[in-house]
Amino acid sequence: MKKKSKNILPLSMAAVTLLLVFLTFISVHYADRMVSKYSTLVASAIEVKQELTVAHLWFEEIMSGDRNEDINTVWFHIRHAETFLHAIDNGVENNAINLKLVTVEKKLQAFREITRIRYNSFENSGVGSKIDQQYDASFINLLHDIDIIIFDIKTLIESDQTFFNLIQKALIILIIFSGIIVGFLLYFYQNNLFIALQDQQSINHELSNNKQRFQDIALCGGDWIWEVNSLGIYTYASENVSNILGYSSNEIIGKTPFDLMSSNESKRVSSYFKELVENHEKITDLDNWNIHKNGEHVYLRTNGVPIINDNGDLTGYRGVDKDITEFKTMNDLLLRTQKMDALGKLTGGIAHDFNNMLGVIIGYSELLLNIPSNNEKSEEYLTEIIKAGNRSKKLTSKLLTFSRKSIFSSEITDINKLLNNVRHMLEKTLTARITLNYDLEDNLWPSWIDKSSLEDAILNMSINAMHAIEDIGLLTVKTRNLSLNENEVKALDLTPGDYIAISISDTGCGMDEQTLQKIFDPFYTTKGEKGIGLGLSQLYGFVQQSKGGVQVTSKINEGSEFIIYLPRYLYSTSEDNPDLVTPDKNLPSSSKIISGHETVLVVDDEDSLRLLVEEILLSNGYKVLTANNAEQALKTLETEHVDLLLSDVIMPGMSGYKLASIVKEKYPDIKIQMASGYSDSNSIRNYDENLHKNKLDKPYNIKKLLQRIREEFD
């Protein structure tokens, strides 16, 4: 028995030793397997996400207009993502994860396809388009599924780690039980345990690095990632929220999205959000105004997906908010510019036609007035008609100012001096109930503008302020020298540089957002029948024609502020800046002879105006030929002798300036006089600028017409 026991003991020791060695080998092998397998899987998953993110960034760079970037770079990164995805699929031994990987591979193919489609339909795939929304949704959905796979891999790691810990505990128990007998095995086991712990620390370190990588990716995106529970309360907010709204993550958690909005915006968004929650639908491009911690308004674009538990219940939403305030501002500016440009063209056309009609009315009235008559009443009536026509010219002048087609007499202007000159008039206009306060900066820069137009603009804004202040109040006029950079001029649609800012603020009733959108529209007024609605439209036209800008802010029951930005004058003479119109200093004196005997070719598409000019010239001794368009005028010149060409500028077909350039080249001895109610530098860009400067402005009276023609001959 003893011999048998002695034999059993060594065998038992050998068995225990072999068992311990076997279990230790399994432990080490399993640890090595976990390190080599899971670190590779996690790294591959990160690479998939990084490659897709890089592909997305390159593609957005291409679609934003940089067609110099190669689309093949996008395909290259997508192929890399597919390669790493296949590596994960080959390395994972879990059916559930493998099935999800199959789904992700399909979505990756779909993302490749939607990328190709959006690239091929470049012209119709701008921001906010349907294909753009599909593309962003596909990208976000794909990243979301990859995050789920990463989460599943981490879960699998935790499961295997639990099993690994059980093996470790079994080894410890066996070592304690057989420690006396196999002490040397304890040393061996402890040595291997230390190695295993180092491996575990290495895995933990790698996992920590991976977590940091994910956080860095989220921060680099610039967007704010969030989660809310079923009650709409934030349970998570990424650090980027501080860059967007000024709040820290901890300050956001516990609030609802509606706590960050105004009451009106909260009502609008909550009704929309309620419908989405009831139907468990995604939040797609929900644009909403939020209030920054400093009180400023921030425009966000929200996208999110519902979080559904295993029972099918909605537990909350997870999504991302993108700050599109700058995009919103620029888009609103573009829409407003397009609207004002369209209105400008409309009013300019109306004013042009109206000027022609006024010219006929005033001209024939003057002709009748020059015919001897014993009827004093008829002379009185004709005089009143002419006065009314001249008053109507002021209305068309305002319309043309708005449409930027008016006649400007620009000059170097000391704005502080101009404001001081009109101060007394403003005080009388505002009456004693409104205090006028001046705050003018010393050494204010000069500007090249039309003085009278600025005076009209100041007066119009002051009158508006007077109507806005119901009782006693304050009107403040400030001037400042400002150097605006690229960011500061974006909302004003100006170029960076030096500007003079003229601020006019009041303590009146203020304006709502709807009124602010319309104040520069011609004929828009809040004064009912008391106003004609051209004051601020004239202001808008003036600042545009002066290459400046205007900014308006207003709050109900607090008041309004208008800030006019005018460019600093940097030229020594007006000739240094050919785009600016200079005053005509060579107008003839009224004492000059205004009749003649030369031959004048009158070209105008307006029959009544053409006949009027013909009658005026014939009655003053001139020989007259007429044409209703440029083509007919050229035919007349081939057969008739002409001393002077009197042509309208705006005509169907060939313009007056084009006709003038042809006549000047073919018939250099013929004098040329242009006439129009426009002052559009674009229409003379390729023609003689002197013709534009000496242009006869419609509607003109008989004396002015005859003086200008005589001046050309003399």
C-alpha angles and dihedrals in degrees: 000000000000091000089049090048090048089052092046093050095057088043090049091047090046090048091048090046092049091046092050091045090047093048091044090050090050091049094051093042092049092048092050089047092051092049096046095040106040099035087055092047094049092045091049091050090051090049090052091054094044093049091050091047091051090047090051093049093049091047093050088050089054094045092048088068106276096121089166088081113094116243087209087073088063092050089047093057092044090053090050089052089052091050093053090044090055089049090056091048091052093046101046118086097191122105095209093052091043090055091050090049089055089054092048091050089054091048089048089055089048090050090051089051096048088048090054092046093049091047092051091048094049095146093056100038104078126139110303095017120133094250090048090053091047090049094050092045091051091050095047092045091050093051089047092055091047089052088053091052090049088051091050091050090052089050090051089050090053091049093051090044090056090054090047090053090053090055090050092051091049090053091050092051092049092048092052091047094050098027096114093046098041103026092148088058089056090058091048091048094048091050091053091043089057090052090049091051090052089052090050091051089050090053091048090049091051091049090050090051090050091051090051090050091055091049091050091051091051091049094047091056092067092218128115116245116202146168129205130189127233090281092056094251118142113250096170136023127175120233092254089078088081091059092050106036103011094241124117120238091255091052091054096048109091094028128098125230089250091060086068095053137073116259094256093047091046091055092049096048096040093057090052093043092049091059091050093050093049090054096038089236130160122259106240123188095327104178114204141164117243130185117240118223088253091055098257121130119249123193112218133187110213127203125172147153129222119253109225123188126216091272092057094252122140109244098174145295134282121200152122135260120210122200106233097162093120092046090049092049094049092044091051089048091051092049091047092048091050091048094048091045091053091048089047092054091047095049092041090055092047092049091048093054091042090052090054091051091047089051090055093046095047094040098052090042090055090047090053091046090055092055109094111250137170091209107099092185093059090052090049092050093048090049090053091049090053091048091050090049091052090049089051088055087067090057092052089046089059091047091049091048089056092047090046092238098107126118108262125197099197124187141158104288133197098210095193090054091048091051092049090050092055096041095095091049091050092050091052091047095049093046125212095295092071121060115218114213123190122201106174123174117234119243092021114188118250123245134205104235145127104272097204092051091053091048089051090049093050091048093048093050091047092050090050089051090050090055091046093054107074099184129004118337150145133261115194125195117194134177127197139173108234134182107203123202129207095274094048095051097048095086091044096049090232135130119252114267146084120329139173110231118208112192122193114182132173139189094230134127095288129217134268124233093262092055092046090058092057108034094102094048112112114253092012110132138161092202097079114217091349093074136051096202100234102108099086094033086057089050090051092050091047095054092044092051089046089055090245137113142231130220126194129194125176142168127196112258091002105073143247137271128205117195118192116198114202123181119251114252110243103164127101094211135013089247088068088067108045094177091069119083116233126205118267104247095176102068111146121251119250091241095070122105109262103187127083149164103230126116116257125192109210115202118187133135091214104089097199093049092046091051091048093053090046091053093048094050095044091051089054097052102266126131109234135206120180138203130178096212142017095259092055090047092056091051090051091051091056092063107022135065111239129184099185136019114213106188138173115232103218111056136142112270113358114030124232092250091053090050090049092052091052093047092047091054098043099033107028093170094062115099115228129211121177125204131192145129092235131091100190114152090194091066092059099040093116098030140072109300092201090064088057095048092050094043117138109239119227134261093043129170125235095259094051092048094050093044093052093048092047090050091056091055097040 
